Amino acid sequence: MSTQPPTGGRLPFGVRLAAAMDAHGPLCVGIDPHAALLDAWGLPDTPAGLRDFSLRVVEALAGRVAAVKPQSAFFERHGSAGIAVLEEVLAALRRAGTLAILDVKRGDIGSTMAGYAQAYLADDAPLAADAITVSPYLGYGSLRPALQAAAATGRGVFVLALTSNPEGAAVQHARTASGRAVAAEVVAGAAASNAAARAAGELGSVGLVVGATVGDAVRELDLDLLAAGGPLLAPGVGAQGAGAPELQAVFGPARAHVLASSSRGVLGAGPDPVQLRRAAARAAAEAAAALRA
Ligand SMILES: O=C(O)c1cc(=O)[nH]c(=O)n1[C@@H]1O[C@H](COP(=O)(O)O)[C@@H](O)[C@H]1O
């Protein structure tokens, strides 16, 4: 990452996220408007239903959780009208001062990655978020345009390292020519990207995604998650079955860097905003007890 001061008057993403986790607890709530959730909330599976659902989540939780993570897929499935809703949701989070991590899992050859970087990490982009999820499986170096754009604007990226789905292991646990696991190469890439922030004693802006459901993989693959120096986004909490014991066991000495992430586990408590807030507060307290002990 660049050591130039970011544009837009923002502190680096890692610094802003560390402050938000201290203020609100280490929880990110995902906005994943599945058709079934829209139905459970009494809303139609249309762009209007999507808008109502998403803005109600923002209204209930903005200013109360460390970060909110809209899942782009559930907006994209409604076409251009869905993307327009996503723009509105990101703008609402920006206005509320709540960090937005846009889950788009982008990854492409460098020149195309530059296009994605402009789409999500430029100051004037309609879909600008504070951070995005990216896939390093076209090679960590292919992420360079996103890493540079993030550093230049005080934004961040979360690089998929060990994903929460069982199919991920076939790729992520495989050994490279160096003998290290593919996931270990990704962790090493993030550590190099975060070197300057680490030297400054700050949380880096290049995070990793490590599912809370990955069991013993971090230890077995010898991943030094603490040395990576960035935040560790841990999906899999709640609906996918992980809770406090899994967070503690998976992250061990790196647990102070973890941002636990739950979508359906919190959203299922809606649409009543009081119940949504209660579910988020409960999940944040559980994550804090597991990770900050
Ligand atoms: O990048 C992610 O957030 C992510 C990575 C991963 O390994 N596993 C994973 O579940 N996710 C996302 O986290 C969310 C999980 O939603 P729930 O299972 O409802 O909490 C979805 O939007 C997933 O796409």
The ligand as an SDF file (V2000), in Angstrom:
LIG
                    3D

 24 25  0  0  0  0  0  0  0  0999 V2000
  -16.8450  -12.3060    1.6500 O   0  0  0  0  0  0  0  0  0  0  0  0
  -17.7840  -12.6860    2.3670 C   0  0  0  0  0  0  0  0  0  0  0  0
  -18.3810  -11.9160    3.1090 O   0  0  0  0  0  0  0  0  0  0  0  0
  -18.0460  -14.1300    2.4510 C   0  0  0  0  0  0  0  0  0  0  0  0
  -16.9580  -14.9520    2.3540 C   0  0  0  0  0  0  0  0  0  0  0  0
  -17.0780  -16.2970    2.7330 C   0  0  0  0  0  0  0  0  0  0  0  0
  -16.1130  -17.0330    2.7810 O   0  0  0  0  0  0  0  0  0  0  0  0
  -18.2980  -16.7660    3.1110 N   0  0  0  0  0  0  0  0  0  0  0  0
  -19.4230  -15.9550    3.1360 C   0  0  0  0  0  0  0  0  0  0  0  0
  -20.4840  -16.4410    3.5490 O   0  0  0  0  0  0  0  0  0  0  0  0
  -19.3140  -14.6620    2.7320 N   0  0  0  0  0  0  0  0  0  0  0  0
  -20.5260  -13.8100    2.5920 C   0  0  0  0  0  0  0  0  0  0  0  0
  -21.0640  -13.5460    3.8770 O   0  0  0  0  0  0  0  0  0  0  0  0
  -22.4950  -13.5910    3.8170 C   0  0  0  0  0  0  0  0  0  0  0  0
  -22.9610  -14.6990    4.7470 C   0  0  0  0  0  0  0  0  0  0  0  0
  -24.3170  -14.5700    5.0240 O   0  0  0  0  0  0  0  0  0  0  0  0
  -25.0180  -15.3740    6.2380 P   0  0  0  0  0  0  0  0  0  0  0  0
  -24.6360  -16.8230    6.0760 O   0  0  0  0  0  0  0  0  0  0  0  0
  -26.4690  -15.1160    6.0240 O   0  0  0  0  0  0  0  0  0  0  0  0
  -24.5030  -14.7770    7.5370 O   0  0  0  0  0  0  0  0  0  0  0  0
  -22.8740  -13.8020    2.3660 C   0  0  0  0  0  0  0  0  0  0  0  0
  -23.0840  -12.5450    1.7450 O   0  0  0  0  0  0  0  0  0  0  0  0
  -21.6460  -14.4690    1.7810 C   0  0  0  0  0  0  0  0  0  0  0  0
  -21.4480  -14.1980    0.4090 O   0  0  0  0  0  0  0  0  0  0  0  0
  1  2  2  0
  2  3  1  0
  2  4  1  0
  4  5  2  0
  4 11  1  0
  5  6  1  0
  6  7  2  0
  6  8  1  0
  8  9  1  0
  9 10  2  0
  9 11  1  0
 11 12  1  0
 12 13  1  0
 12 23  1  0
 13 14  1  0
 14 15  1  0
 14 21  1  0
 15 16  1  0
 16 17  1  0
 17 18  2  0
 17 19  1  0
 17 20  1  0
 21 22  1  0
 21 23  1  0
 23 24  1  0
M  END
$$$$
